[in-house]
Amino acid sequence: MRSGRQAIWWLGLLLGMGTLGLAGLGLFSHGRAVQAQTVRPGVAPAVYGLHLAWADTANGLDQARALGPVMLRLSLVWKNVEPQPGAYNWSYLDQQLQNMRAAGITTPPVMTIRDAPAWAVPSDSLGPITCGPVLPDQLPRLAQSLETIARRYAQTYGVHHWEIYNEPDNTDSLYRRDLGGCFGNAPEAYVALLQAFSQALRRADPEAVVWMGGLAMDWFTDDELYPTNPGPFRRDFLDRVLALGGAAFVDAIAFHYYPLFRPRWEPWGPDIQGKARYIQSRMAASGVSKPLVCTESGAWSGPYSNGGADWQANYVLPLYSRAQAVGLSTVVWFNLKDIWGSGPALEGHGLLDSTGAPKLAYSAYQTMLAQVGGASGLRPLTAAERGTDLVEGYEYQFADGRRIWALWTSPPDYQSYRPFTGVDPTGPEVTIAVPQPPEAALDALGRPIALAPGQTSVMVKPRPRYLRWGALSLPSPT
């Protein structure tokens, strides 16, 4: 088992490389369906997303297309696009977007704006501080440039979704400027930038959708989980941005979530649900109502921080089911492909290994899209349907009447297993009754599970499984 210090060092790299009082309450009553792919104003219609370090075949574009309709998250590294004022290097992004078209990917990406040009930012002994506040007299010039950039990519490539920096709650502009954001100690500057940039994006493109930069919102400078090894992220950054009126300039609040930090958020709900509900409670306390999106999440296959191939694969369906159940419209899996030699965050987190070969998690993601990607609604299973608190499950609903149950067991002592230890759970295994015999059953990797004729009970295990009915004769519980 790795030490907490090693684990957090790894997560520190990971968190930055991607380039209604609801606290403690459910966001739905049992049986009330949550629309899985409802298109809200200002929110991407795609639930399923993938982060790419660079959009080309070497980084997995063909495998991304083979998965099905997903939204890719790409980085607009501004210093590469406009190295001098008004001098644009269009080839930097054009090539990636042309590669997407050539690969047959038709869903436009979300662009994460990061790394402002050197001419627009202050410098220190290490050079331009591209991750943080810009020079005040250059902000209007940058906004004008962004308007030019956004107009070009909306008209030529249909790009409408923009994320304003990566992890802006980072406070360390000296040694962690490569995270893509470092406004942690300057929320006023970030809100001013949000206002200028969002106005520029909307002038350029009436269909523009603006997301607040994905907040790390973990490994805090005063972290109670790791008091001897605190991180660079400011705990109250979101509260301060909300108090300054920053939410008025965005269509959605973005955040990042990784399961190593699950214990912090568990009082508000399991896994990603806990962090989402906490953020929703902070927005409510500020009188703000905005959709949430998660622009980085996922699990890792190793070799760092107790990762494992089975654990990574088994995490795919629970992550997306839990996220949709609390109203997240988009979750981006970080990363599509391992990039060996680029640090632990990129070496084990991909659905593909560094050679481009699919991992078990790729099969799990592909199976998830094939089985439930077209669902029109989702609801959590009731306690009576689950039979025991050891079983977690959701019903995906389809316009043609089909129903699919996604089921797995969740040990109450989750910290005894990955990623907190190097152990994969072998249990619990629980048999539950189902309302009528399923037409088919698959495991998380798409492999058929044998069913006896008329079978009305199923075994549920830590590895998720799907049960499918053409239509359930019983009405949804209310």
N, C-alpha and C positions, 0 to 999 in steps of 0.2 A: 504494500500500500504506500502510495506516495504521500509525502508530508503535505500539510495544508499550505505551506509556503510554496512548494513546487507546484501544487495544483493552482494556486492563485497566480503565480507567475505565468503559467500557461494560459489561464483565463484572461489575464491582462493583455497578452498578445491577441488572443481570440477576440476579445471585446472590441478591439480597435482595428482589426484587419479587414473587416468588411467594407470593406471599403465602403338629486337622487341619492342619497347616501347609500352607496352600494357596499361599503366595507362589511365583510362578513355575511353578506346576503347573496342569495342566488339571483341571477338576472332573469329568471324565468320561473314560472310555476310548473310543476310536473305536468307533462303532457302538452304544454303549450309550445308549438313549434317555433324554432328560431330559423329564419330564412337563411339558408347556407350561402346563397349567391345573390342575395338582393343587392341591386346596384343603388347605393345611396349617393346623393350629390357629393361630389368631391372625393369619392373613394373608388379605387380600381374594382372592376367587376370580377377579377380573377382572385380566387381564394389562394391559389397555389403559385408560389414564386420560387425562383432559384437565383442565387448570386453567382455571377461569373467574374473572375478576375480580368478576363479579356475575352471578347466574343469572337472566337475563331474555332475551326475544327479541332485544333490541337488542345483547346480547353473545353471541348465537349459539346459543341453546338449540335452535332448530329445526334448525340445521345439525348440532348435536351429536347430536340424536335420529336424523337421517338417516344418520349414520355407522354406527349399530348399537349393540350393548351395550357401553357404556364407563362407567367409574366417574369421576364428576366430583369434582374437589377444590375445595372452597369454604373460605372463611375465616370463622371465628367471631371477629369483632372484639369481644372481651369488653366493652370500655369502651362500646360501642354497645348491647350487650344488657343490661347491668346498670350503668347510670350511677351509681346510688346503691344502697347495700346493700339487697338484697331487693326492689328496684324494677326489674322486668324489662320490657324493651321487646321483647316477643315478635315484633312485626311485622318486626323487622330480618331475622330468619332465616325466619320463617313465609312471608313474601312470596316469597322465593327458592325455597323448597321447594314452595310451591303453584305457582309458575311451572314448575318441573320437571314436576310432575304434569300440568299443563295441556298441556305440550309432548309428553307421552307418554313421558317418561323414567322408567323404573320402577326402575332400579338406584339405591339410596340412595348419597349422596356420602360421601366421607371429609371430615371437618371438621378444619381446622387451627385450633387454639386459639392466639390471639395477642392482644397488646395488652390487658393486664389493666386493670381500672378504676382511675381516678386515686386513689380512696379506699383502694386496697390496696397502693400502691407509693410509694417515696420520690420526691422531686422535686429538681430542680436549677434552675439559672437559666433553662433552657428549658422547664420545666414537668415534669409527671409522667413518670417513666422507665418507660413501660408495657411495654417489651420485655424487662425483666430481672427480677432477684430481687424478690420481694414482701416487704412488711413482715412480719417473723416472726410478729407477733401477729395478722396478717390471713390467714395461710395456712390455718388451720382454717376460717375463715369463707368463704374462696374455695372450698375443697374442698366445703363444704356447698352453696354456690351451684352449683358444677359438677354436683353430684349432682342437684340440681333440674333444671338445664338438660338434662343427659343423659337423665334419666328422661322428660322431656317429649318430646324428639326421638326417642327410641327407640320410645316408645309411639304417638306420633302420626304419625311419618314414617318409622319403620324405620331411623333412623340408628344405626349401631353402631361405625363406624370413626372413631377420633380420633387426630390427630397433635398432639403436645405442643410447640407453638411452631414457628416457622419459623427455621431457621438459628441455633440457640441458641449456636453456636460463635463468633458475632460478639462482638468485644471492645469495640466503639465504641458506647457508650451515649449519647454526646453528639451526634454528627452522623449516625449511622446507625441510630437507634432505629426508623426506619420499616421496617427489614428484618424486624421481627416477632419478633426474639429477640436478646438481648445478655447471655448468661450466660458468655461466653468466659473471663472472669477469675473466675468464681464457679461452678465445676462442682459444689461441695458444695451450693450453693443450688438448682442445677438438679436434682440427684438428690433432694433433699428434696421439691422440687415434683413430680417424677415419681412419687415414692412416694405423696404425698398425693392427687394427681390420679388416678392409676391406681386407687387404692383407692376413690375416690369414684365413678369411672366404673363400676367393677364392682359396687359396691353398688347403683347405679342400674339397671344393665343386665347381667344375667349373660352376655349375648352380646357385651358390649363388647370391642372389639379396640383395643389401645393401641399406637401407633407412637411411637418416639422422634422428636423434631422433626428434620426433614430437615436434615442437616449440609451446609453449603457445602463444607467440607473442601478448600478451594482458596483461592488468593490470600491466602496466609498472612501473618501479621505479620512473619515472617522468610523471605519467599518467595525461594527461590534462582532461580526463573525470572525474577523481576522485582525484583532487589535494590534498584533505585533508586526503585521505586514499590510498596512493600509494601502489603498489604491489611489488613483488620480481623479476619481469621479465625485462631483459635488452632489451631496444628498438632496439639497433643497433647490437645485437648479430649476426643475420644472415648476415648483411653487413660485419661484421668483419670476420666471418667464410669464406664468399665468397672471401674477399680480401686476405685471407691467403691461398687460393687455396683448401679449404675443399671440394668443390663440385666435384673435380676430383676423390674423393675416394668413392662417393656414386652414386647409380643408380637413386635415386629420392629424392626430398626434401619433408619432411613430416611436417605438421603443424596441429594445433588443432583449432577448431572454435566452439564458443557457441554464440547463438543469443543475449544474453544480451549485447554483445559488438558490435552489428551491427552498431550503429551510427558512430563509428570510421571509418568503411570501406565503408559506403554508397557512398562516392564520387567516388569510383571505380566500384560500381555496387551493386545490391541488395544482402543482406545477404551473404552467403558464397562466392558468386561470387566476391564481392568487395575485400575480403581479399585475395582470390586466385589471382586476377588480380594485386593487389598491390605487392604480393610476386613475381609474374612473372615480374613485372616492375623492381623490385630490382635485380632480376637475370639478366635481360637484361642490366641493367646499369653496371653490373659487367662482361658482356660478357659471361654469363653462360646460357646454355639452358638445363634444366633438367625437367623431368616430375614432377608433383605434386601429392601427395597423402595426404589424411586427415585421421589421425589415431585416432582422437577423435572428435566427434560432437554429436549433439542430442538435445533433449528438455526434460523437466522434468514435472512430473505430480503433483508435490508438495511434501510436504507442504511448501517448502521454495521458496522465490523469485518469488512469483506470478505464480508458476507453475499451470498447470491444465490438466486434463486427455484429454479433447477435443483438447486443444491447442497442446498437445504432439502428439496426433494421426494425427492432421491436418498438422503437420510439416514434417512428414516422406517423403511424395512424393515430396513436394517442395525442401527439402534439397537435395535429390538425383538427381532430375531433374536439378536443378541449377548447382550442382557440375559437372555432366556429360557434361553440355553445355559449361563449360569453360575448359574441357579437363581433369578433375580429373579422374583417372582410378580406384581409390579405396577410399571409405569413410567408416570408421568404426563407427558404432553407439555405444556410450558409455552410458549405460552399458546394458548387456542383462537382468540382474536381480537386483532389489533393494536389498540392504543388510542392513536391519534395525539395527540401533545401531552403524553403522560404519561412521556416519557423514552425513550431508545433501547431499553431492555429490553422495553418493551411495544409499541414501534412496528413492529418487524419480525419478531417471533417467532411470530406467530399462524399458524394454518392458514387463517384468514380475514384479509383486509385490513381496514382501519379502517372501510370501508363495509359490511362483511359479505360481500363477494364472495369466493368460494373461490379460494385460490391453488393452484398445482400441488401443494403439499404436502397440501392437503386431499384432492385426488384420490388421492394416494399413500396417505394414511391410510385412506381409504374402500376403496381397492382391497385394501390389506393385510387389513382386517377381513373383506372379502368372500371373500378367497382362503384365509386361514389362521386367521381368528379363531376357528373352531370346532375347531382341531386338538387332538388328545388327547396328542400327544407331539412332541418335536423332538430331532434329533440333528445334530451337525456332520457334513458330508460328509468322508469320508476323503481322505487325500492322493491315493490312486489315483483316486478319483472326481473330484476337482478337477483332477487332471492337472498342476497347477502352483501354486506358492505365490502367484501373482498372482490366482488365483481364490479367492474366499471363498464358502462356500455351506452351507446347512442344509436338512435334509429335515424337512418337517412331515408328521406321520402322523395319520391319521384312523381313527376306530373302524370305519368301513365299508370299510377297506382302501385308500382313496385315499392317494396320496402327492403332495406338491408340493415341488419343489426351488426354493429361493430362491437366486439366484446374482447375483454382481456381481464386477467386478475391483477390486482394491485396490492401487494403486501403492505400492511400498515407500517411496518418497520422499513420503509423504503431506503433509509440511510444505511442499511446493512448491505446494500447492493450497489452496483455501478450507478453513477460514477464516483460514489463515495468510498467504495472498496473495489477490489478487483473481482467481485463475485457476481455471477449471473444467477438470478432467481430460478430455482427449479420448481417452485410452487408459489402459492397454493394452486391446486387443481380442484375445481368445484363443478359439480353437475347442477345445472339449473333446468327448469321446465321452460318450454317455449309454447306460444299460443296455438301453434299448429305445425305440422311437419314442414321443415324447410325444403325448398326445392333444390338447394345446393348449398354447400359449405366450402369455404376456402380458408387457408391460413394466410398470414400476412405476406407471404412470398408468392401467393397465387396458386399454391398447390392444393388440389382437391382433397377434401376430408370425407371419408366414407360415411354415408348415412344409411341406416336400415330403413326399409319401407315403413312408413307411418311413425317414424321416430319423433317423439315429442319431448325429448330431453337432450341436452348437449353438454359436453365437457368443455369448460373454459379454463385456459392456461395463461401463463404470462405472455406467450407469443399471441398477438392478436389474431382474431379470426372473423370472417364474414359469414353471416347467414342470410340467405336471399329467399324472398317470397315474391311471386308475381303480384300478389296483393294479399294483405292480411284481411281475413274476413271479420276480425274484431276491430271495432273503431279504436282510434288512438285514445289512450287514457286521458281523462280531463280532471 
